[in-house]
């Protein structure tokens, strides 16, 4: 072959050209700090995609881990952070948009130190600090809005047709009837939408909040290949964004 007859120095250059694209992508991901935030409809597979994405990119994955980190930062029991979500679901105040998060923390000597608002503020502060120190994938917690002014943040919304989400959720919850699964999906997505509006003043499903809206049903669900295709798409978008 012609390649075999080339001088050693030209062989090395040819090799670089042949493998260059993959090496460039690896360098971009390694040298530039980035954050991927994922908002997702229940049953769309957004969390699974996020975990696989973090594994592929070799970065940390955060979801409910944010509650533990916020607890450590604030000194407030982690259970209060978890319980706050449940309490917000049933309050009338939760149905009224509070307005955009501003980032202020309420001091420990205040009666409102363990209020739902301050618990969210501590979670937001943790998300901001994670974005400052490392590349990572963050699921939920209004992370896309909290980091809206931060560079190199890829904001993703994962969705799918309702019937697809029902079928997938039934595999995860085989003990539930189809009607129970439908009720669970509607209730969960309503809570996520209300939570997002309360703390950001925005519509959770508004595409303007995100850089990439991903219909996971287009890639399949019953095998790992579907998730891998989703991850490949996100990685390609991230590579373009960081270049």
VOMAR-900564 format. One record per residue: x, y, z of N, C-alpha, C in turn; residue in three letters. Coordinates in steps of 0.05 Angstrom, whole numbers, padded with zeros to 5 digits, always signed. Atoms other than C-alpha are relative to their C-alpha. Example, Ala and Ser with C-alpha at 12.3 -4.5 7.8 and 13.67 -1.06 7.14 Angstrom:
REM residues 2
+00018-00024+00000+00246-00090+00156+00018+00024+00000ALA/-00016-00024-00001+00273-00021+00143-00015+00022+00014SER/
***
This chain:
REM residues 243
+00017-00024+00000+00000+00000+00000+00018+00025+00000UNK/-00015-00025+00001+00022+00072-00013+00007+00009+00028UNK/-00005-00009-00027+00016+00087+00062+00025-00013+00012UNK/-00022+00015-00011+00067+00033+00078+00027+00010-00011UNK/-00025-00009+00012+00119+00065+00032+00006+00029+00007UNK/-00005-00028-00008+00113+00135+00063+00022+00001+00021UNK/-00019-00004-00021+00170+00162+00105-00013+00001+00027UNK/+00012+00001-00027+00158+00156+00181-00014+00026+00008UNK/+00012-00025-00008+00143+00230+00190-00027+00004-00013UNK/+00025-00002+00014+00089+00228+00137-00021-00020+00010UNK/+00019+00020-00011+00059+00165+00166-00013+00011+00025UNK/+00011-00011-00024+00050+00201+00232-00021+00021-00006UNK/+00019-00021+00008+00016+00260+00198-00026-00012-00011UNK/+00024+00013+00011-00030+00213+00160-00017-00011+00022UNK/+00015+00011-00022-00049+00179+00224-00016+00021+00014UNK/+00014-00021-00014-00067+00245+00256-00025+00009-00016UNK/+00022-00008+00017-00111+00263+00197-00022-00021+00002UNK/+00020+00022+00000-00145+00195+00199-00016+00000+00026UNK/+00013+00001-00026-00161+00199+00274-00006+00027+00012UNK/+00000-00027-00011-00162+00274+00282-00027+00008+00011UNK/+00026-00009-00010-00237+00284+00290-00006-00010+00028UNK/+00005+00011-00026-00243+00237+00349+00018+00012+00021UNK/-00018-00012-00019-00181+00266+00382-00008+00028+00006UNK/+00008-00028-00005-00206+00337+00373-00024+00001+00019UNK/+00023+00000-00018-00273+00320+00406+00009-00007+00028UNK/-00009+00007-00027-00237+00287+00464+00014+00023+00013UNK/-00014-00023-00011-00193+00348+00473-00020+00022+00008UNK/+00020-00020-00006-00253+00395+00471-00014-00006+00026UNK/+00015+00008-00025-00291+00356+00525+00019+00001+00024UNK/-00019+00001-00022-00228+00350+00567+00009+00027+00009UNK/-00012-00026-00006-00203+00421+00563-00021+00021+00008UNK/+00020-00020-00006-00268+00460+00568-00020-00011+00021UNK/+00020+00007-00020-00312+00457+00630-00028+00005-00011UNK/+00027-00003+00010-00386+00446+00614-00019-00012+00020UNK/+00022+00012-00015-00452+00429+00646-00023-00006-00019UNK/+00024+00008+00015-00511+00392+00616-00023-00002+00020UNK/+00023+00002-00017-00578+00404+00649-00022-00014-00015UNK/+00022+00015+00013-00637+00358+00635-00026+00003+00016UNK/+00027+00000-00010-00710+00373+00647-00014-00023-00015UNK/+00012+00023+00014-00754+00313+00630-00028-00006+00009UNK/+00027+00009-00006-00825+00289+00626+00002-00028+00012UNK/+00000+00026-00013-00841+00228+00669-00005-00022-00020UNK/+00003+00022+00018-00831+00164+00630+00015+00004-00027UNK/-00015-00005+00026-00789+00197+00574+00028-00012+00000UNK/-00027+00011-00001-00724+00167+00599+00021+00020+00004UNK/-00020-00021-00003-00690+00233+00613+00022-00006+00020UNK/-00020+00005-00020-00656+00210+00676+00019-00022-00009UNK/-00017+00021+00010-00631+00146+00644+00020+00010-00021UNK/-00018-00012+00020-00603+00186+00586+00021+00016+00013UNK/-00019-00016-00015-00570+00233+00635+00022-00017+00013UNK/-00019+00018-00012-00536+00176+00672+00020-00011-00020UNK/-00017+00011+00021-00510+00145+00608+00018+00022-00012UNK/-00015-00023+00011-00488+00213+00582+00024+00006+00019UNK/-00021-00006-00019-00448+00226+00646+00022-00021-00001UNK/-00020+00022+00002-00415+00158+00641+00017+00002-00025UNK/-00014-00003+00025-00397+00168+00568+00020+00023+00000UNK/-00017-00024+00000-00367+00236+00581+00020+00000+00023UNK/-00018+00002-00022-00332+00215+00645-00003+00022+00020UNK/+00005-00022-00018-00365+00268+00688-00020-00009+00021UNK/+00018+00006-00022-00407+00269+00752-00029+00003-00009UNK/+00028-00001+00005-00482+00258+00751-00014+00009+00026UNK/+00014-00010-00024-00528+00297+00799-00030+00001-00005UNK/+00029-00002+00000-00602+00289+00813-00008+00006+00029UNK/+00007-00003-00028-00626+00278+00884+00025+00004+00017UNK/-00025-00005-00015-00553+00282+00905+00002+00030+00008UNK/+00000-00028-00006-00565+00357+00904-00011+00005+00028UNK/+00012-00003-00026-00608+00350+00966+00021-00005+00022UNK/-00020+00007-00021-00551+00317+01005+00021+00022+00001UNK/-00020-00021+00000-00501+00370+00983-00011+00026+00012UNK/+00012-00024-00012-00549+00426+01002-00003-00003+00030UNK/+00001+00006-00029-00559+00393+01070+00027+00005+00013UNK/-00027-00004-00012-00484+00391+01082+00008+00029+00001UNK/-00008-00028+00001-00476+00463+01061-00015+00017+00020UNK/+00017-00016-00017-00533+00490+01103-00001-00009+00029UNK/+00004+00012-00027-00532+00444+01163-00028-00007+00006UNK/+00028+00007-00003-00606+00431+01152-00003-00029-00007UNK/+00004+00028+00004-00629+00359+01156-00010-00006-00029UNK/+00007+00006+00028-00634+00327+01087-00029-00006-00004UNK/+00029+00008+00002-00704+00301+01102-00017+00025-00004UNK/+00016-00024+00004-00729+00373+01105+00000+00009-00029UNK/-00001-00007+00028-00706+00385+01034-00019-00018-00016UNK/+00017+00019+00014-00742+00322+01010-00030+00005+00007UNK/+00028-00005-00009-00805+00338+01051-00011+00026-00012UNK/+00009-00026+00011-00807+00409+01023-00014-00004-00027UNK/+00012+00005+00025-00823+00382+00954-00029-00009+00003UNK/+00027+00011-00005-00883+00344+00981-00019+00021+00011UNK/+00017-00021-00012-00909+00403+01021-00008+00020-00021UNK/+00006-00019+00021-00905+00449+00961-00022-00009-00019UNK/+00021+00011+00018-00950+00403+00921-00028+00007+00010UNK/+00026-00003-00011-01008+00416+00968-00007+00029+00008UNK/+00005-00027-00009-01002+00491+00982-00012+00017-00022UNK/+00011-00019+00019-01043+00545+00949+00021+00018-00011UNK/-00021-00019+00008-00982+00589+00947+00016-00012-00024UNK/-00016+00014+00021-00948+00537+00902-00012+00005-00027UNK/+00014-00003+00026-01000+00550+00848+00004+00028-00011UNK/-00005-00027+00009-00979+00623+00843+00030+00004-00004UNK/-00028-00004+00006-00914+00641+00809+00012+00020+00019UNK/-00014-00017-00019-00866+00670+00860+00018+00020-00014UNK/-00018-00017+00014-00823+00700+00807+00028-00012-00002UNK/-00026+00012+00005-00752+00689+00785+00018-00002+00024UNK/-00020+00004-00021-00699+00661+00832+00021+00021-00002UNK/-00020-00022+00000-00651+00716+00853+00026-00009+00013UNK/-00025+00010-00010-00600+00675+00891+00006+00007+00029UNK/-00005-00007-00027-00605+00705+00961-00004-00023+00019UNK/+00003+00020-00021-00595+00660+01021-00010+00015+00026UNK/+00010-00011-00025-00634+00674+01085+00018-00008+00023UNK/-00019+00007-00021-00588+00677+01146-00011-00019+00021UNK/+00009+00020-00020-00591+00624+01201-00016+00011+00023UNK/+00014-00011-00022-00618+00672+01253-00029+00008-00007UNK/+00027-00007+00009-00681+00683+01212-00020-00023+00005UNK/+00020+00021-00003-00746+00646+01226-00006-00015-00027UNK/+00005+00012+00026-00749+00632+01151+00024-00016-00011UNK/-00024+00014+00009-00682+00596+01149-00006-00027-00012UNK/+00007+00026+00011-00715+00529+01137-00026+00001-00016UNK/+00024-00003+00017-00771+00557+01094+00005-00014-00027UNK/-00002+00013+00026-00786+00524+01027+00017+00017-00020UNK/-00015-00017+00018-00757+00584+00991+00030-00002+00005UNK/-00029+00001-00006-00691+00582+01028+00012-00028-00006UNK/-00009+00027+00007-00686+00506+01019+00006-00001-00030UNK/-00006-00001+00029-00691+00518+00944+00025+00017-00005UNK/-00023-00017+00004-00640+00574+00949+00026-00014+00005UNK/-00025+00016-00006-00589+00527+00981+00005-00020-00023UNK/-00004+00019+00023-00601+00476+00925+00012+00015-00024UNK/-00009-00016+00022-00591+00531+00874+00029+00008+00003UNK/-00028-00007-00005-00526+00553+00907+00018-00023-00005UNK/-00016+00024+00005-00500+00482+00905+00003-00004-00030UNK/-00001+00003+00029-00517+00478+00831+00020+00020-00013UNK/-00018-00021+00010-00480+00543+00817+00030-00007+00007UNK/-00028+00007-00008-00418+00519+00856+00010-00024-00016UNK/-00008+00023+00016-00417+00453+00819+00008+00009-00028UNK/-00006-00010+00027-00419+00490+00752+00026+00015-00001UNK/-00025-00015-00001-00360+00532+00774+00024-00018+00002UNK/-00024+00016-00006-00315+00475+00794+00004-00025-00017UNK/-00003+00025+00015-00330+00416+00748-00020-00003-00023UNK/+00019+00007+00020-00362+00389+00686-00019-00022+00011UNK/+00019+00019-00012-00425+00350+00703-00026+00000-00016UNK/+00028+00002+00010-00496+00328+00684-00018+00004+00024UNK/+00018-00005-00022-00552+00355+00728-00029-00004-00010UNK/+00028+00006+00007-00624+00329+00724-00019+00015+00019UNK/+00020-00013-00016-00682+00372+00747+00010+00024+00016UNK/-00007-00021-00019-00680+00424+00803+00002+00028-00013UNK/+00000-00026+00014-00692+00482+00754+00029+00009-00008UNK/-00029-00006+00006-00617+00477+00737+00003+00016-00025UNK/-00003-00015+00025-00627+00504+00667-00004+00030+00005UNK/+00005-00028-00006-00655+00569+00695+00021+00011+00018UNK/-00020-00010-00019-00607+00575+00753+00027+00006-00014UNK/-00025-00003+00015-00549+00569+00703-00003+00015-00026UNK/+00006-00012+00026-00580+00610+00648+00020+00021-00010UNK/-00020-00020+00007-00525+00663+00649+00029-00011+00001UNK/-00027+00013-00001-00467+00613+00654+00008-00010-00027UNK/-00010+00010+00026-00424+00597+00594+00003-00030+00000UNK/-00004+00029+00004-00419+00527+00565-00019-00018+00015UNK/+00021+00016-00012-00484+00502+00594-00019-00009-00023UNK/+00018+00011+00020-00525+00457+00548-00026-00008+00014UNK/+00025+00005-00013-00598+00457+00569-00018-00017-00018UNK/+00015+00020+00015-00639+00397+00547-00027-00005+00012UNK/+00027+00008-00009-00713+00380+00552-00007-00026-00014UNK/+00006+00027+00011-00730+00306+00542-00030-00005+00003UNK/+00029+00005+00000-00801+00290+00523-00007-00024-00018UNK/+00009+00022+00017-00842+00236+00488-00031+00000+00000UNK/+00030+00001+00001-00915+00223+00467-00010-00014+00026UNK/+00011+00010-00025-00960+00207+00526-00002-00031+00000UNK/+00003+00029+00001-00974+00135+00503+00027-00014+00004UNK/-00027+00011-00003-00899+00121+00499+00008+00001+00029UNK/-00008-00003-00028-00888+00148+00569-00016-00020+00018UNK/+00016+00019-00015-00945+00105+00595+00011-00028-00003UNK/-00010+00026+00005-00917+00042+00563+00027-00004+00015UNK/-00025+00002-00014-00848+00056+00591-00003-00001+00030UNK/+00004-00001-00028-00873+00073+00660-00013-00026+00011UNK/+00012+00026-00008-00914+00008+00662+00022-00021+00004UNK/-00022+00019-00003-00849-00031+00653+00015+00006+00026UNK/-00013-00007-00025-00819+00007+00712-00017-00006+00024UNK/+00019+00004-00022-00882+00000+00755-00020-00022-00008UNK/+00017+00021+00010-00911-00068+00735-00024-00006+00019UNK/+00023+00005-00019-00956-00071+00798-00022+00020-00004UNK/+00020-00020+00005-00994-00009+00775-00017-00006-00024UNK/+00017+00003+00024-01054-00011+00728+00006+00022-00019UNK/-00005-00021+00020-01053+00029+00664-00012+00027+00009UNK/+00012-00025-00010-01100+00080+00695+00016+00013+00022UNK/-00017-00010-00022-01056+00086+00756+00025+00013-00010UNK/-00024-00010+00012-00995+00097+00713-00006+00027-00013UNK/+00008-00025+00013-01031+00151+00673-00003+00022+00020UNK/+00004-00020-00022-01051+00186+00737+00027+00009+00011UNK/-00026-00006-00011-00979+00182+00763+00015+00019-00019UNK/-00014-00017+00019-00951+00213+00699-00011+00028+00000UNK/+00013-00027+00000-01001+00270+00698+00007+00015+00026UNK/-00005-00013-00026-00991+00284+00772+00030+00009+00002UNK/-00029-00006-00002-00914+00282+00768+00007+00023-00019UNK/-00007-00021+00019-00910+00326+00706-00013+00027+00008UNK/+00012-00025-00009-00959+00376+00735+00016+00012+00023UNK/-00017-00010-00022-00917+00381+00798+00025+00013-00010UNK/-00025-00010+00011-00854+00391+00758-00005+00027-00014UNK/+00007-00026+00014-00888+00446+00716-00006+00022+00020UNK/+00007-00020-00021-00916+00481+00778+00025+00008+00015UNK/-00025-00006-00015-00849+00476+00815+00017+00019-00016UNK/-00017-00017+00017-00813+00506+00756-00011+00028-00003UNK/+00012-00027+00002-00862+00563+00748+00002+00015+00026UNK/-00001-00013-00026-00862+00578+00822+00027+00013+00005UNK/-00027-00010-00006-00786+00586+00826+00013+00015-00022UNK/-00013-00014+00023-00771+00614+00757-00019+00021-00013UNK/+00020-00018+00014-00836+00649+00734-00003-00007-00029UNK/+00002+00008+00028-00831+00610+00669-00015-00026-00004UNK/+00014+00024+00008-00868+00555+00632+00020-00022-00004UNK/-00019+00022+00001-00832+00489+00642+00003-00012-00028UNK/-00001+00013+00027-00850+00463+00572+00007+00019-00022UNK/-00006-00020+00021-00831+00527+00535+00028-00006-00012UNK/-00025+00007+00013-00778+00508+00484+00021+00022+00002UNK/-00019-00022-00002-00746+00577+00492+00018-00002+00024UNK/-00016+00004-00024-00719+00554+00559+00024-00018-00005UNK/-00020+00021+00005-00675+00501+00526+00015+00004-00026UNK/-00016+00000+00024-00621+00492+00474-00008-00023-00018UNK/+00007+00025+00015-00644+00422+00453-00024-00014+00012UNK/+00023+00015-00009-00712+00389+00458+00001-00027-00014UNK/-00006+00027+00011-00705+00314+00449-00024-00018+00004UNK/+00022+00019-00001-00763+00267+00432+00012-00028+00002UNK/-00015+00025-00004-00735+00203+00462-00014-00024-00014UNK/+00014+00022+00013-00789+00159+00428+00011-00005-00028UNK/-00011+00003+00027-00754+00170+00362+00024-00019-00001UNK/-00024+00016-00001-00695+00128+00385-00005-00028+00011UNK/+00006+00026-00011-00730+00068+00415+00004-00001+00030UNK/-00001+00002-00029-00737+00045+00487+00009-00027+00010UNK/-00004+00026-00011-00731-00030+00494+00029-00011-00003UNK/-00028+00009+00002-00656-00034+00480+00019+00024+00005UNK/-00019-00021-00006-00594+00004+00499+00008+00017-00024UNK/-00008-00015+00024-00582+00025+00427-00015+00026-00002UNK/+00016-00025+00000-00638+00076+00433+00012+00022+00017UNK/-00012-00020-00018-00606+00110+00492+00027+00009-00011UNK/-00026-00007+00011-00538+00107+00459-00003+00021-00023UNK/+00005-00020+00021-00567+00145+00399-00006+00027+00011UNK/+00006-00025-00013-00595+00198+00444+00026+00013+00011UNK/-00026-00010-00011-00527+00205+00478+00018+00010-00022UNK/-00017-00008+00022-00491+00209+00412-00009+00027-00012UNK/+00011-00025+00010-00537+00265+00389+00008+00023+00019UNK/-00007-00021-00019-00525+00305+00453+00030+00006-00001UNK/-00029-00004+00001-00450+00294+00449+00008+00016-00025UNK/-00006-00015+00025-00449+00319+00377-00008+00029+00003UNK/+00009-00028-00004-00489+00381+00397+00020+00014+00019UNK/-00019-00012-00019-00442+00393+00456+00026+00007-00013UNK/-00025-00005+00014-00381+00387+00412-00002+00025-00017UNK/+00004-00024+00016-00409+00440+00365+00000+00025+00018UNK/+00003-00022-00018-00426+00485+00423+00027+00009+00012UNK/-00025-00007-00013-00357+00481+00454+00022+00007-00020UNK/-00021-00005+00020-00318+00487+00389+00003+00030-00006UNK/
***
